[in-house]
Amino acid sequence: MKNLFRLTCILSLLALTVCVRAQSVLVAGVKHPADCEFATVPLIKDLHAIGFPQDWTIVVACNPILWQKLQRKGNAFSTQTAYTNLVGRITVVNAEIYRVPLPLRASAHSTPKLVLQHEHGHVVCHCSDEAQADRAGGVFARILCPAHEIRCRQH
């Protein structure tokens, strides 16, 4: 609980808010929201198609140092793309997934939109199970493999 409180404090100090269908999108780690448009513009487009709850918060970590800090705060070392904290009603997205070439290599999900669908699946099933989150999020063709396996691809 202490880490969740710290995470909330850090994010509220670092973030600027943008509204997307009543969800809050916090842009963190940059001085101006425009500095992270490479991620926020396609992210907002993806979010319109997915349907996170209205009271959900999406945090975009717009630089690698902040992403690593938020990974530590969220105890989310097994992901390089995004993670969801169900208790805090927050999903943290690594902005770099919108900058790197596709398919994503650090994930079993080949596109940022599939990453978001997977995270939404955690919200829908209210669970931490990865396979259940894929099913609940509508990600049906997931190949389970280590994140370092570059031959692993979404089909």
N, C-alpha and C positions, 0 to 999 in steps of 0.2 A: 504494500500500500504506500510505503514511503517513496519507492521509486516512481509510482504512478503520480504522486503529488509533485515530485521533482520534475518529472517529464512535463506535466501540465504547466508548471511554473516556467520552465525553460521555453516551452513552445509559445506561451503567451508573451514572453519578452521578445522572442525572435520573430514572431509571425505577423504577417499582414493577412487580412481576411478577404476572401472573394466568395461570392455566393453562387452556388450551383444547385438549382432545384431545392433550395432550402438546406442543403448540406453546407457545412463550412469547409472551405478549402484554405488551409493555412500554408502560406508560402514562407519557408524558413531558410535562413542561411544566405540571404542576399540583401543588399541595401534597398533595392527597388524591385517590385514584382516583375517588371519588364526584363530583368536580368535572368529570370527563370522561365520566360515564355516558351523556350524550346521544349519545356515539359508541361507547363500549365495549359497551353492551348490544346494540345492533343489529349491531355488528361481530362480536361473539362468535356471535350467531345466524347471521350470514352465513357465518362460518368453518366452522361445523359442517356446512354443506352443500357446502363446496368441497373440503376435503381437502388442505391444505398438508402437506408432509412433517413428521413428528414432531419433527425437529430444527431446524425453521425458526423464525425470530423475526419477529414482527410488532410494529412500533413505531408507536404512535399519537401523533402530534404534536398535542397538545391545545390549542395556541395558535398564532396566526399567526406570531409572532416565531420560535418554535422551528421551525415548518415551514420558514420561509425559511432559517434557519441549517442545517437538515438538508438542504435542497435544495442549498445551496452545498457542504456537505461531500460530498454524494453526486453532485455535478455533474449534477443532475437539473432543469435549468431549463426543460425543455420540458413539464413536467407541473405541474398544480395539484392533482392528486388523490392519486397514490401513485406510488412507484417501487420497483423491486426490484434488489438487488445480489446477483447470483448467487454471487460469490466469498465474500461475507460471510454468505450464507444468511439475508438479511434483507429484509423488505419494510417500507417506511415509508409510513404512511397519514396523509393530512391529515384530521384529525378534522372539519374544516369540511364535508366532503362529507356528513356525517350531520346537519348543521344547516341547510344551504341547501335551498330548495325544489327539488323534482324537476320536470322532468328537470334533471340537472346541466348547467350551461352551459359550464363550463371543460373539458369532456371530450367525446370522441366516444362515451363510455359514459354512458348516461342515469341509471344508479342506482349507488349505492355497491357493491352486490353485483356488478354487471357490471364495475366497476373491479377488484374483488378477483379475479373470474374471469379477467380479462385478466392481472393480475399473476401469478396462479397459472399461467397459460399460459406466461409467461416461465420459470417453474420447470420445467414439464413439458417444454418444447422446449429448455430450457437455451440460450436464444438472446435476442438483444436486438431481433430483428425484430418490429415491432408487429403486422403482419398474421399472422405465424406464431403469435405469442402469443395473438392472438384465437382462431385456429383451435384451438390446443392447449388453451386454456381454455374452449372451448365457447361463445365469443361469436361467433355466426355473422352476426348482422345489424348489423354495425358499418358506419357511414358515415364515410368518411375525409374530414375537413375540418379547417381551422384551428381551434384551440381558441377563438379569439375569435368565430367564426361562430355566432351565437345561433340561427340557423334550423336548424342541423345537429342532428338528433335521431335517436335510436335507434328503429327501427321493429320 
